[in-house]
């Protein structure tokens, strides 16, 4: 999730102060991704540093308004016009947790999976209930909330399918004799980048 571009997109609709941006972000995303106000202001500081926003006048209550700059508008346009690329390098915490757990001796990986499945099922039920209670779409805010809920529901369902697939893979690996922990290597890892074959061949 890009907090930076999301806040810029909201500021593209008009000047806002920090707490106002916080409320607008929550309202436009169905409060699915809670942000604290400190995160809002730290992001605004970086946006101001990068000259994507600038401070404007304060109101009678001392709220400092932020205004988007032409460079900020260009960044919003670029964000909205480009795809979100999910690369293989992205770090999924659950995948990494299971990958590490399966290499640790004495860890019952089935228990780790079951704990996760119970939580994922609970989250899926809660999201489905929220969607069922949303009622008819009568405003753009309703539509935005449902879009977010649909995304979270699909993600929870995909996670449950992946956990079931992981169990099947682990069962097959165990039947093939692939089990047990991975011992620590005792050799000292080399620092720096490994020498490529091309460069090592050229050096001979």
Secondary structure, 3 states (H helix, E strand, C coil): CCHHHHHHHHHCCCCECHHHHHHHHHHHCCCCCCCCHHHHHHHHHHHHHCCCEEEEEECCCCCEEEEECHHHHHHHHHHHCCCCCCCCCCCCHHHHHHHHHCCCCCCCHHHHHHHHHHHHHHHHHHHHHHHHCCCCCCCHHHHHHHHHHHHHHHHHHHHHHHHHHHHHHHHHHHHCCCCCCCCCCCCCCCCCCCCCHHHHHHHC
